[in-house]
Amino acid sequence: MNIIDIRSRKDYLLGHVDDSINIPYLELFNNYSKYLNKSDTYYIYCKNGITSKRIVDYLNLVGYHTVNIDGGYNKLSSSK
């Protein structure tokens, strides 16, 4: 599964979803074709799910298949 954490590197190092990769928001937004393939699905999260929703909406608009993880890392980490 392709899981992308768009939080800062610092936040990622403090805790993240297992098997996720860290591509900070601006890096992904400015270079998405470098990181993403249009034939794959990506699950994207941020701290609360708001910023990831914005980038997911944009990436889907330009032809990628991305899914926002609602509630972001805060929701995921509280459910452990």
Buried (B, 14 or more C-beta within 10 A) or exposed (E): EBBBBBBBEEBBEEEBBEEBEBBBBEBBBEEBEEBBEEEEEBBBBBBBBEBBBBBBEEBEEEEBBBBBBEBBBEBBEEEE
